[in-house]
Amino acid sequence: MDLDITLIVKASNQQFEDQTIKCEPSWTIRRLKSHLTEVYPGKPSTDEQKLIYSGQLLGDSIVLKDILRHYDGQKTHTVHLVFTPKNNRFQKEFSYASGSSSSSSASNRNMP
């Protein structure tokens, strides 16, 4: 019997692709955040991360096995990660990629 939990971690701003993470049911949210610091793109510090599951902000002391809901046949759980990188490099890259659409929409607002 496989005791590992598979989490799909989604970035709230969709700046990064979804990440699939294997973890143990006994991990606390703090332990999961530490793991994400090592493996998640942008390497967010534990203090920068906010994790949301089923609409609930997860506190650091919560144990995964106590919060994750199990349904028949369900093999993965989706957790949403919210963080703002301290390193503005990621924000600048995102701005450059979307900059042309924002300038064109600004000019459209001035049209009658």
MODELLER restraints for C-alpha pairs under 7 A, 6 or more apart:
rsr = mdl.restraints
at = mdl.atoms
rsr.add(forms.Gaussian(group=physical.xy_distance, feature=features.Distance(at['CA:3:A'], at['CA:24:A']), mean=6.90, stdev=0.5))
rsr.add(forms.Gaussian(group=physical.xy_distance, feature=features.Distance(at['CA:4:A'], at['CA:22:A']), mean=6.33, stdev=0.5))
rsr.add(forms.Gaussian(group=physical.xy_distance, feature=features.Distance(at['CA:4:A'], at['CA:23:A']), mean=5.58, stdev=0.5))
rsr.add(forms.Gaussian(group=physical.xy_distance, feature=features.Distance(at['CA:4:A'], at['CA:24:A']), mean=4.87, stdev=0.5))
rsr.add(forms.Gaussian(group=physical.xy_distance, feature=features.Distance(at['CA:4:A'], at['CA:25:A']), mean=6.49, stdev=0.5))
rsr.add(forms.Gaussian(group=physical.xy_distance, feature=features.Distance(at['CA:5:A'], at['CA:22:A']), mean=5.70, stdev=0.5))
rsr.add(forms.Gaussian(group=physical.xy_distance, feature=features.Distance(at['CA:5:A'], at['CA:23:A']), mean=5.25, stdev=0.5))
rsr.add(forms.Gaussian(group=physical.xy_distance, feature=features.Distance(at['CA:5:A'], at['CA:24:A']), mean=5.75, stdev=0.5))
rsr.add(forms.Gaussian(group=physical.xy_distance, feature=features.Distance(at['CA:5:A'], at['CA:25:A']), mean=6.15, stdev=0.5))
rsr.add(forms.Gaussian(group=physical.xy_distance, feature=features.Distance(at['CA:6:A'], at['CA:20:A']), mean=6.79, stdev=0.5))
rsr.add(forms.Gaussian(group=physical.xy_distance, feature=features.Distance(at['CA:6:A'], at['CA:21:A']), mean=5.71, stdev=0.5))
rsr.add(forms.Gaussian(group=physical.xy_distance, feature=features.Distance(at['CA:6:A'], at['CA:22:A']), mean=4.69, stdev=0.5))
rsr.add(forms.Gaussian(group=physical.xy_distance, feature=features.Distance(at['CA:6:A'], at['CA:23:A']), mean=6.48, stdev=0.5))
rsr.add(forms.Gaussian(group=physical.xy_distance, feature=features.Distance(at['CA:6:A'], at['CA:75:A']), mean=6.88, stdev=0.5))
rsr.add(forms.Gaussian(group=physical.xy_distance, feature=features.Distance(at['CA:6:A'], at['CA:76:A']), mean=4.96, stdev=0.5))
rsr.add(forms.Gaussian(group=physical.xy_distance, feature=features.Distance(at['CA:6:A'], at['CA:77:A']), mean=6.48, stdev=0.5))
rsr.add(forms.Gaussian(group=physical.xy_distance, feature=features.Distance(at['CA:7:A'], at['CA:20:A']), mean=5.71, stdev=0.5))
rsr.add(forms.Gaussian(group=physical.xy_distance, feature=features.Distance(at['CA:7:A'], at['CA:21:A']), mean=5.10, stdev=0.5))
rsr.add(forms.Gaussian(group=physical.xy_distance, feature=features.Distance(at['CA:7:A'], at['CA:22:A']), mean=6.37, stdev=0.5))
rsr.add(forms.Gaussian(group=physical.xy_distance, feature=features.Distance(at['CA:7:A'], at['CA:76:A']), mean=5.57, stdev=0.5))
rsr.add(forms.Gaussian(group=physical.xy_distance, feature=features.Distance(at['CA:7:A'], at['CA:77:A']), mean=4.90, stdev=0.5))
rsr.add(forms.Gaussian(group=physical.xy_distance, feature=features.Distance(at['CA:7:A'], at['CA:78:A']), mean=5.69, stdev=0.5))
rsr.add(forms.Gaussian(group=physical.xy_distance, feature=features.Distance(at['CA:7:A'], at['CA:79:A']), mean=6.69, stdev=0.5))
rsr.add(forms.Gaussian(group=physical.xy_distance, feature=features.Distance(at['CA:8:A'], at['CA:18:A']), mean=6.41, stdev=0.5))
rsr.add(forms.Gaussian(group=physical.xy_distance, feature=features.Distance(at['CA:8:A'], at['CA:19:A']), mean=5.62, stdev=0.5))
rsr.add(forms.Gaussian(group=physical.xy_distance, feature=features.Distance(at['CA:8:A'], at['CA:20:A']), mean=4.61, stdev=0.5))
rsr.add(forms.Gaussian(group=physical.xy_distance, feature=features.Distance(at['CA:8:A'], at['CA:21:A']), mean=6.31, stdev=0.5))
rsr.add(forms.Gaussian(group=physical.xy_distance, feature=features.Distance(at['CA:8:A'], at['CA:76:A']), mean=6.85, stdev=0.5))
rsr.add(forms.Gaussian(group=physical.xy_distance, feature=features.Distance(at['CA:8:A'], at['CA:77:A']), mean=6.07, stdev=0.5))
rsr.add(forms.Gaussian(group=physical.xy_distance, feature=features.Distance(at['CA:8:A'], at['CA:78:A']), mean=4.70, stdev=0.5))
rsr.add(forms.Gaussian(group=physical.xy_distance, feature=features.Distance(at['CA:8:A'], at['CA:79:A']), mean=6.12, stdev=0.5))
rsr.add(forms.Gaussian(group=physical.xy_distance, feature=features.Distance(at['CA:9:A'], at['CA:18:A']), mean=5.60, stdev=0.5))
rsr.add(forms.Gaussian(group=physical.xy_distance, feature=features.Distance(at['CA:9:A'], at['CA:19:A']), mean=5.10, stdev=0.5))
rsr.add(forms.Gaussian(group=physical.xy_distance, feature=features.Distance(at['CA:9:A'], at['CA:20:A']), mean=6.30, stdev=0.5))
rsr.add(forms.Gaussian(group=physical.xy_distance, feature=features.Distance(at['CA:9:A'], at['CA:78:A']), mean=6.02, stdev=0.5))
rsr.add(forms.Gaussian(group=physical.xy_distance, feature=features.Distance(at['CA:9:A'], at['CA:79:A']), mean=4.98, stdev=0.5))
rsr.add(forms.Gaussian(group=physical.xy_distance, feature=features.Distance(at['CA:9:A'], at['CA:80:A']), mean=5.67, stdev=0.5))
rsr.add(forms.Gaussian(group=physical.xy_distance, feature=features.Distance(at['CA:9:A'], at['CA:81:A']), mean=6.42, stdev=0.5))
rsr.add(forms.Gaussian(group=physical.xy_distance, feature=features.Distance(at['CA:10:A'], at['CA:18:A']), mean=4.81, stdev=0.5))
rsr.add(forms.Gaussian(group=physical.xy_distance, feature=features.Distance(at['CA:10:A'], at['CA:19:A']), mean=6.72, stdev=0.5))
rsr.add(forms.Gaussian(group=physical.xy_distance, feature=features.Distance(at['CA:10:A'], at['CA:79:A']), mean=6.29, stdev=0.5))
rsr.add(forms.Gaussian(group=physical.xy_distance, feature=features.Distance(at['CA:10:A'], at['CA:80:A']), mean=4.80, stdev=0.5))
rsr.add(forms.Gaussian(group=physical.xy_distance, feature=features.Distance(at['CA:10:A'], at['CA:81:A']), mean=5.88, stdev=0.5))
rsr.add(forms.Gaussian(group=physical.xy_distance, feature=features.Distance(at['CA:11:A'], at['CA:18:A']), mean=6.84, stdev=0.5))
rsr.add(forms.Gaussian(group=physical.xy_distance, feature=features.Distance(at['CA:11:A'], at['CA:80:A']), mean=5.95, stdev=0.5))
rsr.add(forms.Gaussian(group=physical.xy_distance, feature=features.Distance(at['CA:11:A'], at['CA:81:A']), mean=5.00, stdev=0.5))
rsr.add(forms.Gaussian(group=physical.xy_distance, feature=features.Distance(at['CA:11:A'], at['CA:82:A']), mean=6.21, stdev=0.5))
rsr.add(forms.Gaussian(group=physical.xy_distance, feature=features.Distance(at['CA:12:A'], at['CA:80:A']), mean=6.17, stdev=0.5))
rsr.add(forms.Gaussian(group=physical.xy_distance, feature=features.Distance(at['CA:12:A'], at['CA:81:A']), mean=5.96, stdev=0.5))
rsr.add(forms.Gaussian(group=physical.xy_distance, feature=features.Distance(at['CA:12:A'], at['CA:82:A']), mean=5.44, stdev=0.5))
rsr.add(forms.Gaussian(group=physical.xy_distance, feature=features.Distance(at['CA:25:A'], at['CA:64:A']), mean=5.31, stdev=0.5))
rsr.add(forms.Gaussian(group=physical.xy_distance, feature=features.Distance(at['CA:25:A'], at['CA:65:A']), mean=4.78, stdev=0.5))
rsr.add(forms.Gaussian(group=physical.xy_distance, feature=features.Distance(at['CA:26:A'], at['CA:63:A']), mean=6.00, stdev=0.5))
rsr.add(forms.Gaussian(group=physical.xy_distance, feature=features.Distance(at['CA:26:A'], at['CA:64:A']), mean=6.28, stdev=0.5))
rsr.add(forms.Gaussian(group=physical.xy_distance, feature=features.Distance(at['CA:26:A'], at['CA:65:A']), mean=6.35, stdev=0.5))
rsr.add(forms.Gaussian(group=physical.xy_distance, feature=features.Distance(at['CA:27:A'], at['CA:63:A']), mean=5.70, stdev=0.5))
rsr.add(forms.Gaussian(group=physical.xy_distance, feature=features.Distance(at['CA:27:A'], at['CA:64:A']), mean=5.89, stdev=0.5))
rsr.add(forms.Gaussian(group=physical.xy_distance, feature=features.Distance(at['CA:28:A'], at['CA:60:A']), mean=6.51, stdev=0.5))
rsr.add(forms.Gaussian(group=physical.xy_distance, feature=features.Distance(at['CA:28:A'], at['CA:61:A']), mean=5.72, stdev=0.5))
rsr.add(forms.Gaussian(group=physical.xy_distance, feature=features.Distance(at['CA:28:A'], at['CA:62:A']), mean=5.38, stdev=0.5))
rsr.add(forms.Gaussian(group=physical.xy_distance, feature=features.Distance(at['CA:28:A'], at['CA:63:A']), mean=4.22, stdev=0.5))
rsr.add(forms.Gaussian(group=physical.xy_distance, feature=features.Distance(at['CA:28:A'], at['CA:64:A']), mean=5.95, stdev=0.5))
rsr.add(forms.Gaussian(group=physical.xy_distance, feature=features.Distance(at['CA:29:A'], at['CA:58:A']), mean=6.99, stdev=0.5))
rsr.add(forms.Gaussian(group=physical.xy_distance, feature=features.Distance(at['CA:29:A'], at['CA:59:A']), mean=6.69, stdev=0.5))
rsr.add(forms.Gaussian(group=physical.xy_distance, feature=features.Distance(at['CA:29:A'], at['CA:60:A']), mean=4.70, stdev=0.5))
rsr.add(forms.Gaussian(group=physical.xy_distance, feature=features.Distance(at['CA:29:A'], at['CA:61:A']), mean=6.19, stdev=0.5))
rsr.add(forms.Gaussian(group=physical.xy_distance, feature=features.Distance(at['CA:29:A'], at['CA:62:A']), mean=5.72, stdev=0.5))
rsr.add(forms.Gaussian(group=physical.xy_distance, feature=features.Distance(at['CA:29:A'], at['CA:63:A']), mean=6.34, stdev=0.5))
rsr.add(forms.Gaussian(group=physical.xy_distance, feature=features.Distance(at['CA:29:A'], at['CA:64:A']), mean=6.83, stdev=0.5))
rsr.add(forms.Gaussian(group=physical.xy_distance, feature=features.Distance(at['CA:30:A'], at['CA:60:A']), mean=4.55, stdev=0.5))
rsr.add(forms.Gaussian(group=physical.xy_distance, feature=features.Distance(at['CA:30:A'], at['CA:61:A']), mean=6.58, stdev=0.5))
rsr.add(forms.Gaussian(group=physical.xy_distance, feature=features.Distance(at['CA:33:A'], at['CA:46:A']), mean=5.29, stdev=0.5))
rsr.add(forms.Gaussian(group=physical.xy_distance, feature=features.Distance(at['CA:33:A'], at['CA:49:A']), mean=6.97, stdev=0.5))
rsr.add(forms.Gaussian(group=physical.xy_distance, feature=features.Distance(at['CA:34:A'], at['CA:46:A']), mean=5.93, stdev=0.5))
rsr.add(forms.Gaussian(group=physical.xy_distance, feature=features.Distance(at['CA:37:A'], at['CA:43:A']), mean=4.66, stdev=0.5))
rsr.add(forms.Gaussian(group=physical.xy_distance, feature=features.Distance(at['CA:37:A'], at['CA:44:A']), mean=5.24, stdev=0.5))
rsr.add(forms.Gaussian(group=physical.xy_distance, feature=features.Distance(at['CA:37:A'], at['CA:45:A']), mean=5.54, stdev=0.5))
rsr.add(forms.Gaussian(group=physical.xy_distance, feature=features.Distance(at['CA:37:A'], at['CA:46:A']), mean=6.50, stdev=0.5))
rsr.add(forms.Gaussian(group=physical.xy_distance, feature=features.Distance(at['CA:44:A'], at['CA:85:A']), mean=6.39, stdev=0.5))
rsr.add(forms.Gaussian(group=physical.xy_distance, feature=features.Distance(at['CA:48:A'], at['CA:83:A']), mean=5.48, stdev=0.5))
rsr.add(forms.Gaussian(group=physical.xy_distance, feature=features.Distance(at['CA:48:A'], at['CA:84:A']), mean=6.74, stdev=0.5))
rsr.add(forms.Gaussian(group=physical.xy_distance, feature=features.Distance(at['CA:49:A'], at['CA:81:A']), mean=6.62, stdev=0.5))
rsr.add(forms.Gaussian(group=physical.xy_distance, feature=features.Distance(at['CA:49:A'], at['CA:82:A']), mean=5.90, stdev=0.5))
rsr.add(forms.Gaussian(group=physical.xy_distance, feature=features.Distance(at['CA:49:A'], at['CA:83:A']), mean=5.00, stdev=0.5))
rsr.add(forms.Gaussian(group=physical.xy_distance, feature=features.Distance(at['CA:50:A'], at['CA:81:A']), mean=5.80, stdev=0.5))
rsr.add(forms.Gaussian(group=physical.xy_distance, feature=features.Distance(at['CA:50:A'], at['CA:82:A']), mean=5.09, stdev=0.5))
rsr.add(forms.Gaussian(group=physical.xy_distance, feature=features.Distance(at['CA:50:A'], at['CA:83:A']), mean=6.41, stdev=0.5))
rsr.add(forms.Gaussian(group=physical.xy_distance, feature=features.Distance(at['CA:51:A'], at['CA:57:A']), mean=5.98, stdev=0.5))
rsr.add(forms.Gaussian(group=physical.xy_distance, feature=features.Distance(at['CA:51:A'], at['CA:58:A']), mean=5.65, stdev=0.5))
rsr.add(forms.Gaussian(group=physical.xy_distance, feature=features.Distance(at['CA:51:A'], at['CA:79:A']), mean=6.54, stdev=0.5))
rsr.add(forms.Gaussian(group=physical.xy_distance, feature=features.Distance(at['CA:51:A'], at['CA:80:A']), mean=5.66, stdev=0.5))
rsr.add(forms.Gaussian(group=physical.xy_distance, feature=features.Distance(at['CA:51:A'], at['CA:81:A']), mean=4.81, stdev=0.5))
rsr.add(forms.Gaussian(group=physical.xy_distance, feature=features.Distance(at['CA:51:A'], at['CA:82:A']), mean=6.41, stdev=0.5))
rsr.add(forms.Gaussian(group=physical.xy_distance, feature=features.Distance(at['CA:52:A'], at['CA:58:A']), mean=5.76, stdev=0.5))
rsr.add(forms.Gaussian(group=physical.xy_distance, feature=features.Distance(at['CA:52:A'], at['CA:79:A']), mean=5.72, stdev=0.5))
rsr.add(forms.Gaussian(group=physical.xy_distance, feature=features.Distance(at['CA:52:A'], at['CA:80:A']), mean=5.03, stdev=0.5))
rsr.add(forms.Gaussian(group=physical.xy_distance, feature=features.Distance(at['CA:52:A'], at['CA:81:A']), mean=6.54, stdev=0.5))
rsr.add(forms.Gaussian(group=physical.xy_distance, feature=features.Distance(at['CA:53:A'], at['CA:78:A']), mean=6.94, stdev=0.5))
rsr.add(forms.Gaussian(group=physical.xy_distance, feature=features.Distance(at['CA:53:A'], at['CA:79:A']), mean=5.02, stdev=0.5))
rsr.add(forms.Gaussian(group=physical.xy_distance, feature=features.Distance(at['CA:53:A'], at['CA:80:A']), mean=6.48, stdev=0.5))
